Structure formats: C-alpha cells, structure tokens
Amino acid sequence: MSLQLSNGHRMPLTGYGLWNISTATCAEQVYHAIKAGYRCFDGASDYGNEVEAGQGLGRAIADGLITREELFITSKLWPTFHDPKHVPPAIQRQLSDWGLEYFDLYFIHFPISLEYVDPAVRYPPGWTDPSCESKTVTLSKVALRDTWKAMEILVDLNLTRSISVSNFNIQLLGDLLCYARIPPTVLQIEHHPYLTQPRLVDFAQRNGIAVTAYCCFGPQSDAAAAALAKSRSKLRWKKSAPPTSPPLSLLEHPLIRVAAQRHAKTPSQVLLRWATQRGVAVIPKSSSLVHMQQNLEMQWWLAGQEVEAISALDLGLRFNDPVLHGYDVPIFD
C-alpha cells in the first residue's frame, strides 16, 4: 500500500524508521527489513547511522533482493546546516554516506536554525556539543524561506525527488505554502493516540501534503518515560479524562489490547492500523523479523467506532520535545 504524493511520486504507507538504531546493528537490520518486504527507510544525519544503513542497502542490492528504483529512501537536513550555502554540502555528504545518487524525500528536520558546526569538527552535530555540560542551544539567524529556496535547488539538481518538512505547525506550513516554488510533499510529525494533532493533520492533507507519523507506539524508551514524567505536572487534562497519569505504554492500554484480541492482531498492529486508516503513513522499527512482518500487515480493518475510540485517547501528550530533554528550544510552544 502507498500514498500518492502531490508531485506524482508514490510513498509506501509503511516504512522502516532508523531513529535510535545503533551503528552496531543498523546494517543488518536494514538488510533483514528489506528481506521482510520493507521498501521505505526513514533516516537522518542526526541519527548517526546513515553509513551503516547504506551498507545494509548496498548489500541487499548486491544480493539481488531489490533494485534502487524499488526503494524509497528519506533523510533530513539538520538545523546546523540551514544556511543556504551549507545545504548542498550537507545532502551530498549524506548521499555519500548512504552510497546513493539521490534521495526520494529530503526533509527540513526541525523549523529552527542552529549555529553552524563544521562536520570536520563534529558529525552529527546534535543540539549541542556533548562534551559540554550545558544544554544551551545557540541559534542562527537564517530565515526558513531562505532554507526552503536552497531545498528547492536540490530538486533542480536531482539530488532529491521530493522535499518536505518535519515538526512544523499549521502557521509555518501556511507561511511556507505562500512562497514555495516547489511545495512540500510530506509533513512528518509525532503522532500516536496520546497526540493525535487532528487540526494539523487535516490542514496538511487538505493542502495536498501527506502526513507521516513517527513515534507511532508512543513512549517506548527510558528517555521517553523520563520526559513524560517531567511533563505530567504540566498536562491539561480533558474533563473526560481520569485525574491520574496515563499508562506509559500504549501497547498496554486496555482499549488497544481489547481491539488486538478482537482482530487477532498485536497491540502494535492496532496502533499502526489506526494511523494508516486515517491516511497517515507510519515508520515503525523492530529488530525482530516476526514483528517486522507484522508491522507491514495492512490488509485488515478496524471498525469506525474503534478508530474513534482510539482517537479519543488524545491528551496532547508529546515526548519528542527538546525542552523536555533539557534543551532551551521551545519549538512547540
């Protein structure tokens, strides 16, 4: 199954996310994901594993499992490279790391510009220098309009087939659409039943921008749990919500588990199908071959009432927020 993008290209509805995959296992996971049937891989320079992802890709192509034309590879421009003069070298380095001539989709990772960090000094640059105790972020005065113009040139140069944005809100999307010569084809956002962002999803889709969800299963890592613990005191609960904290894992939520039992599926499959039935692409990851294959299964349907009930779990609960992780970058405020 795939989504038709506004420029005529097609993007698989289910991709394989590379965030937080170690360099020690990334090549092997990419290779086995291709064997399991994945054709879309979502990477970024910030993930620090693009060389290894490219090795897994190259091995699969060399073994005859797949051709480059059958793949849909995405990556992202980190905020330290937003100055137009740094955009072409950034994507060229990333393409070299992957061993590719072009990306199918290239994102602006975050709608904020950071002070330039020479890759010879530190790569990936991250939000701040990890050797420093301070998490104070140094901003750079680069307009998103200028960065977008540089992104459009990447399409002209055939370095990427599509350009897109990640972590943008409605106001930024609306502004971008006013001046974009090449409109964004995809918006990638945190999206799960605790953070459904219905107005943002609707705005993007009505304007011809496909939506991809990351963190489809909600908080799963220790870092996410810590971030949620910090955020609980700031939550504005709905009147219908209980005055207690939600379960840390959506995979353990009774509503999700009951739906899974009803359809003879796993909780993770229910969460993915909930998103894709709403027209939102997903990029889960797993090191288990069984789970890889399960996450690709989309030939079944949740009932409309089930989709509505899962959507009603929305609490506006975000965990991929730099502020919650200690960085003074209030992007989502």
Secondary structure, DSSP 8 states (H G I E B T S, - for coil): -EEE-TTS-EEESB-EE-TT--TTTHHHHHHHHHHHT--EEE--GGGS-HHHHHHHHHHHHHTTS--GGG-EEEEEE-GGG-SGGGHHHHHHHHHHHHT-S-BSEEEE-SS--B----TTT-SS--SS-TTSS-----B----HHHHHHHHHHHHHTTSBS-EEEES--HHHHHHHHHH-SS---EEEEE-BTTB--HHHHHHHHHTT-EEEEESTT---SHHHHHHHHHHGGG----TTS-SS---S-GGG-HHHHHHHHHHT--HHHHHHHHHHHTTEEE----S-HHHHHHHH--SS---HHHHHHHHTT--------GGGGT-S--TT-
